[in-house]
Amino acid sequence: MSDTVLRLENVRKRFGDHEVLAGVDLTVKRHEVVALIGASGSGKSTLLRCINLIEQLDDGRIWLGDLDVSDPRVPVDHVRSRIGVVFQQFNLFPHLRVIDNVTLASRKVFKGSRADAEKTALELLDRVGLADRARDYPDRLSGGQQQRVAIVRAIATNPELLLLDEITSALDPELVTEVLDLVRQLASEGTTVVMATHEMAFARDVAHRVVFLDGGVVVEEGPAAEVLVRPRHERTRAFLSRFTGSL
């Protein structure tokens, strides 16, 4: 099995006259946690959406393991079945109970039995302290609880790669810690993660590597402590100056 989970080569994406991604190269190794940082509009979310084929590339190539997922002949659903995604909004199905949200992909995409899917789901929900809420509907949960359910849903099928897109930005400040603690736990267990985040202290403590995007290009990347504490580029230093108190 290849040690490289994800590889991007010259990835470009344009919306009208605005080039959001202007030639991004990135490699992610197995068990690595990579944090994407940058100002709003720098291309972080668009990059994640391209990886999961929500957005179509204008140029470049993306490999998931040895599969060129940017090849239009590759079935989109097959690619997405190998990737777990958690967005800023929880995106839980409001008409389904927590247990049904978590088991949906296992049952419908992977054709697993309901009994096996629910056994796995309850074990994962128990790990995050939500097993007793398995039969509740999402609107009965707090924002932090809903986001933890969304993460559990994303990992329930044991994906090769987990994409996290600013998963704390829609949460009240007091709920952020419980969600970040779960991501910290997943990272410690070897989950391969690419996350867009504005939580700089969290990125410093959890990420193996930080990638600073600005204007749709990678300006700087390297070990988290190096980029966040001793950035080499002026653009990186200017961006991080806003977070001086949190680093």
C-alpha positions as CSV (number, residue, x, y, z in Angstrom):
1,M,0.0,0.0,0.0
2,S,1.4,3.4,-1.0
3,D,2.4,5.7,1.8
4,T,0.9,8.6,-0.1
5,V,-2.8,9.1,0.4
6,L,-3.4,12.3,-1.5
7,R,-1.4,14.1,-4.2
8,L,-2.4,17.3,-6.0
9,E,-0.5,18.6,-9.0
10,N,-1.0,22.1,-10.4
11,V,-4.7,22.2,-9.3
12,R,-6.5,25.2,-10.8
13,K,-10.1,26.4,-10.3
14,R,-11.8,29.5,-11.7
15,F,-15.2,31.0,-11.0
16,G,-15.8,33.4,-13.9
17,D,-12.9,35.8,-14.1
18,H,-11.6,34.9,-10.6
19,E,-9.0,32.2,-10.3
20,V,-9.5,30.8,-6.8
21,L,-6.8,28.1,-7.1
22,A,-3.9,29.1,-9.2
23,G,-1.7,26.0,-9.4
24,V,-1.7,24.1,-6.0
25,D,0.7,21.2,-5.4
26,L,0.2,19.2,-2.2
27,T,1.1,15.7,-1.0
28,V,-0.4,14.1,2.1
29,K,1.1,11.0,3.7
30,R,-0.7,8.2,5.5
31,H,-1.5,9.1,9.1
32,E,-0.5,12.8,8.5
33,V,-2.6,15.8,9.7
34,V,-2.3,18.8,7.4
35,A,-3.8,22.1,8.3
36,L,-4.7,24.6,5.6
37,I,-4.6,28.2,6.8
38,G,-5.3,31.5,5.1
39,A,-7.6,34.4,5.0
40,S,-11.2,34.1,3.8
41,G,-11.2,33.7,0.0
42,S,-7.7,32.2,-0.1
43,G,-9.0,28.9,-1.6
44,K,-9.0,26.6,1.4
45,S,-12.6,25.4,1.1
46,T,-12.5,25.3,-2.7
47,L,-9.5,23.1,-2.5
48,L,-11.3,20.6,-0.2
49,R,-14.3,20.7,-2.5
50,C,-12.1,19.9,-5.5
51,I,-10.5,16.9,-3.6
52,N,-14.0,15.5,-3.0
53,L,-15.1,16.3,-6.6
54,I,-17.8,18.7,-5.5
55,E,-16.1,21.2,-7.7
56,Q,-14.7,20.2,-11.1
57,L,-11.0,21.1,-11.8
58,D,-10.2,23.5,-14.6
59,D,-6.7,22.1,-14.7
60,G,-4.3,19.8,-12.8
61,R,-4.6,16.4,-11.4
62,I,-5.6,14.8,-8.1
63,W,-4.6,11.3,-7.0
64,L,-6.3,9.4,-4.1
65,G,-3.7,6.7,-3.5
66,D,-2.9,5.4,-7.0
67,L,-6.2,6.5,-8.5
68,D,-6.3,9.6,-10.6
69,V,-9.7,10.9,-9.4
70,S,-9.5,13.9,-11.7
71,D,-10.0,11.5,-14.6
72,P,-13.6,12.1,-15.7
73,R,-14.0,8.4,-16.4
74,V,-13.6,7.7,-12.6
75,P,-17.0,7.3,-10.9
76,V,-17.6,10.2,-8.6
77,D,-19.5,8.1,-6.0
78,H,-16.6,5.6,-5.8
79,V,-14.2,8.5,-5.0
80,R,-16.5,10.0,-2.3
81,S,-17.0,6.6,-0.7
82,R,-13.3,6.6,0.2
83,I,-13.3,10.1,1.7
84,G,-15.0,11.4,4.8
85,V,-16.1,15.1,4.8
86,V,-17.3,17.4,7.5
87,F,-18.4,20.9,6.5
88,Q,-18.9,24.2,8.4
89,Q,-22.6,23.4,8.7
90,F,-23.5,20.1,10.3
91,N,-25.6,18.9,7.3
92,L,-27.3,16.2,9.3
93,F,-30.6,15.0,7.8
94,P,-33.2,16.6,10.1
95,H,-35.8,13.9,9.4
96,L,-33.4,11.1,10.4
97,R,-32.5,10.1,13.9
98,V,-28.8,10.3,14.9
99,I,-28.3,6.6,14.5
100,D,-29.8,6.7,11.0
101,N,-27.7,9.7,10.0
102,V,-24.5,7.8,11.1
103,T,-25.4,4.5,9.5
104,L,-26.8,5.8,6.2
105,A,-23.6,5.4,4.1
106,S,-22.8,2.0,5.6
107,R,-26.2,0.7,4.7
108,K,-27.0,2.4,1.4
109,V,-23.5,2.9,-0.2
110,F,-21.6,-0.1,1.2
111,K,-24.7,-2.3,1.5
112,G,-23.8,-3.4,5.0
113,S,-26.4,-4.9,7.3
114,R,-28.4,-2.6,9.6
115,A,-27.3,-4.6,12.7
116,D,-23.6,-4.3,11.8
117,A,-23.9,-0.6,10.9
118,E,-25.7,0.2,14.1
119,K,-23.2,-1.7,16.2
120,T,-20.3,0.4,14.8
121,A,-22.3,3.6,15.1
122,L,-23.2,3.0,18.7
123,E,-19.5,2.2,19.5
124,L,-18.4,5.5,17.9
125,L,-21.2,7.5,19.5
126,D,-20.2,6.1,22.8
127,R,-16.6,7.2,22.3
128,V,-17.8,10.8,21.9
129,G,-20.3,10.7,24.7
130,L,-23.5,10.6,22.6
131,A,-24.6,7.0,22.7
132,D,-27.6,8.0,24.8
133,R,-28.7,10.5,22.1
134,A,-28.7,7.9,19.2
135,R,-32.5,7.8,19.0
136,D,-32.9,11.6,19.1
137,Y,-33.4,13.8,16.1
138,P,-30.7,16.4,15.3
139,D,-32.8,19.4,16.4
140,R,-32.6,18.0,20.0
141,L,-28.9,18.3,20.1
142,S,-26.6,21.3,20.7
143,G,-24.4,22.6,17.9
144,G,-21.3,21.0,19.3
145,Q,-23.2,17.7,19.7
146,Q,-24.4,17.9,16.1
147,Q,-20.9,18.6,14.8
148,R,-19.6,15.6,16.7
149,V,-22.3,13.4,15.2
150,A,-21.3,14.8,11.7
151,I,-17.7,13.7,12.4
152,V,-18.8,10.3,13.6
153,R,-20.9,9.9,10.4
154,A,-17.8,10.8,8.3
155,I,-15.6,8.2,10.0
156,A,-18.2,5.4,10.3
157,T,-17.1,3.8,7.0
158,N,-13.4,4.0,7.9
159,P,-12.4,6.4,5.0
160,E,-8.9,6.7,3.8
161,L,-9.0,10.4,4.1
162,L,-10.9,12.8,6.3
163,L,-11.6,16.4,5.1
164,L,-12.6,19.0,7.6
165,D,-13.8,22.4,6.4
166,E,-13.7,25.0,9.2
167,I,-15.8,22.7,11.4
168,T,-15.8,25.1,14.3
169,S,-16.8,28.3,12.5
170,A,-20.5,27.8,13.0
171,L,-20.2,27.0,16.7
172,D,-20.6,29.2,19.7
173,P,-17.2,29.6,21.4
174,E,-18.0,27.4,24.4
175,L,-18.8,24.5,22.0
176,V,-15.5,24.6,20.0
177,T,-13.4,22.7,22.5
178,E,-15.5,19.6,22.6
179,V,-15.3,19.3,18.8
180,L,-11.6,20.0,18.6
181,D,-11.0,17.4,21.3
182,L,-12.6,14.8,19.1
183,V,-10.4,15.8,16.1
184,R,-7.4,15.7,18.4
185,Q,-8.3,12.1,19.4
186,L,-8.7,11.0,15.8
187,A,-5.3,12.5,14.9
188,S,-3.7,10.7,17.8
189,E,-5.1,7.4,16.4
190,G,-3.5,7.9,13.0
191,T,-6.4,9.2,11.0
192,T,-5.2,11.0,7.8
193,V,-6.7,14.5,7.9
194,V,-6.7,17.6,5.7
195,M,-8.4,20.4,7.6
196,A,-9.1,24.0,6.7
197,T,-9.0,25.9,10.0
198,H,-8.7,29.3,11.6
199,E,-7.9,27.8,15.0
200,M,-4.1,28.5,15.0
201,A,-3.3,27.1,18.4
202,F,-5.1,23.9,17.5
203,A,-3.2,23.6,14.2
204,R,0.1,24.2,16.0
205,D,-0.7,21.4,18.6
206,V,-2.3,18.8,16.3
207,A,-1.1,19.2,12.7
208,H,2.1,17.6,11.4
209,R,2.2,20.2,8.6
210,V,0.7,23.6,8.0
211,V,0.1,24.9,4.5
212,F,-0.5,28.7,4.1
213,L,-2.7,29.6,1.1
214,D,-2.9,33.1,-0.2
215,G,-4.4,34.2,-3.5
216,G,-5.0,30.6,-4.5
217,V,-1.3,29.5,-4.2
218,V,0.8,27.8,-1.5
219,V,3.0,30.5,-0.1
220,E,4.5,28.5,2.6
221,E,4.4,25.0,4.0
222,G,6.3,23.0,6.6
223,P,6.1,21.6,10.2
224,A,3.4,23.3,12.2
225,A,5.8,24.9,14.8
226,E,8.0,26.2,12.0
227,V,5.3,27.9,9.9
228,L,3.2,29.2,12.8
229,V,6.0,30.3,15.1
230,R,8.9,31.1,12.8
231,P,7.3,31.8,9.3
232,R,9.8,32.5,6.6
233,H,7.6,34.6,4.2
234,E,6.4,38.1,4.8
235,R,2.9,37.3,3.6
236,T,2.7,34.5,6.2
237,R,4.0,36.7,9.0
238,A,1.4,39.4,8.1
239,F,-1.5,36.9,8.2
240,L,-0.3,35.3,11.5
241,S,0.1,38.7,13.1
242,R,-3.7,38.7,13.7
243,F,-3.4,35.6,15.9
244,T,-0.4,36.7,18.0
245,G,-2.3,36.3,21.2
246,S,-3.4,32.7,20.5
247,L,-0.1,31.3,19.5
